[in-house]
Amino acid sequence: MRILGSRTSGFTTAALSLPVLATTLLALPAPATAAATPRPDTAVRWENCPGTGLDPRQECATLAVPLDHAEPGGARITLAISRIRTEHPEARRGTLLLIPGGPGGSSINGPSTTGKKLPQSVRDAYDIVGFDPRGVGRSTPVGCGLSHDDLALVKIRSWPAPDGGIEENTATARRLADACATHGGDALRSISTRNEARDIDRVRQALGERKLSAWGVSYGTYAGAVYAQMFPHRTDRWVMDSSGDPDPKRVARGWLANYQSGVEDAFPDFAAWAAEPGNPDRLAATPGEVRPMFLALAARLDRTPIPWPGANPEELNGNVLRQTLLDSLYSQGRFPALARLITAAGAGSQLPAANTPPDDAMQNTVAVSGATICNDVDAWPDTNPAAYERDIAKSRKRYPLTAGMPVNISLCAFWHDSPRERPVRITPDGGPSNVLMIQNRRDPSTPLVGALKMRAAFGDRARLVTVDSVGHGAYRANGNACGDEAVTDFLLTGERPARDTSC
């Protein structure tokens, strides 16, 4: 889940990932023909989409929604939405909404990109719809006016100093919160997962759908879970891919903390890959040598950083290497680039070109991500550094790969606004049994331990398919036929496994 600084597969580019509690419930399955008849969408005016490289069938539109849903006749903001309609209207059964991760991610081009990963049978059965959530991209955008230096991932993610100190982190967190208060405006203050769920329901209404089906990834699973709790009988077939712990007392603070175990879960896959004979980017003779090699290099870069033109900051220090590791564990396809960086840094040779996201994109993503995690819950520790320092010391000892970052202070400690509503508690009551979760066993961002808590929260409303893979994002991401077929069958037939399943 992309929270303040991670690149995710799917929940966008180098945006802030992030990332998201039984009694038996009477199942209320949707009829096979639910939403099968297209309805007029007169509230939406579809036009050609801006941008290049898109499927020519993708259409775009904007939708006005209330700034404050409690005042539907008041000020309004816009949501950008998109779709690719089924080519076979006779096979159509409804709309499949792509709920993006982040928070701060976008699925506006998802019908052209993510949609291509879907089997043809699913694309025949559904109109594929994407959107920019409140505050993101082509929706009414928000920003905090941050400096270039403060957009560095190692600042947004709050990595402690080499000795574990957090004096600089505390100053940065306060500066970020102050900037968001100064520049964010009413739109930033309105951002929350509850309001994203309400916005999604406005999209449903505008499309003329009685019910929606959805595929939410990473933070999108939490937004999807909140929607399923707030509007349970508006959900049809609900897929949640790579879920976090929905604990309403912690929410995003808990997701951040779970990076500790997630990175440790995923690292052995990288170590095994990096020791394979014949691997042109091989780092060591055995997997057991890779971890001490990495930790020693990070410690050396703490002491003596290497210049890295084009990066932000323009040096490879220990925390930049640790952040790069975290990002790289999201997908096995990123392992070679990480290995080449480690090799170059270890040998003192020229570093690969930096892949630094543009400031404009980061401004928007950081603002939405920060607003969401801070506006959702007020249960962050106080501003006393001692509380964080104790947690950091324990984390650094037990989880050295993440060096205390997941439990460090954040801008939420100094956020200027109190949450306007309580977080949603996910429960097994009050909704149909129509949720299918899919989860990689070794996910650096949303580890299995968190997904199991989401599964427990839903009770009999959900089933969980666990895939024996590494990375963030499971459906149509790993070539695991068992997991892919379970989700595809559910989307086409509404049938879930009778019980939780491992693939």
Secondary structure, 3 states (H helix, E strand, C coil): CEECCCCCCCCCCCCCEECCCCCCCCCCCCCCCCCCCCCCCCCCCCEECCCCCCCCCCEEEEEEEECCCCCCCCCEEEEEEEEECCCCHHHCCEEEEEECCCCCCCCCCCCCCHHHHCCHHHHHHEEEEEEECCECCCCCECCCCCCCHHHCHHHHCCCCCCCCCCHHHHHHHHHHHHHHHHHCHHHHHCCCHHHHHHHHHHHHHHHCCCCEEEEEECHHHHHHHHHHHHCHHHEEEEEEECCCCCCCCCCHHHHHHCHHHHHHHHHHHHHHHHCCCCCCCCCCCCHHHHHHHHHHHHHHHHHCCEECCCCCCCEECHHHHHHHHHHHCCCHHHHHHHHHHHHHHHHCCCCCCCCCCCHHHHHHHHHHHHHHHHHHCCCCCCCCHHHHHHHHHHHHHHCCCCCCHHHCCCHHHHCCCCCCCCCCCCCCCCCCCCEEEEEEEECCCCCHHHHHHHHHHHHHHEEEEEEEEECCCCCCCCCCHHHHHHHHHHHHHCCCCCCCEEC
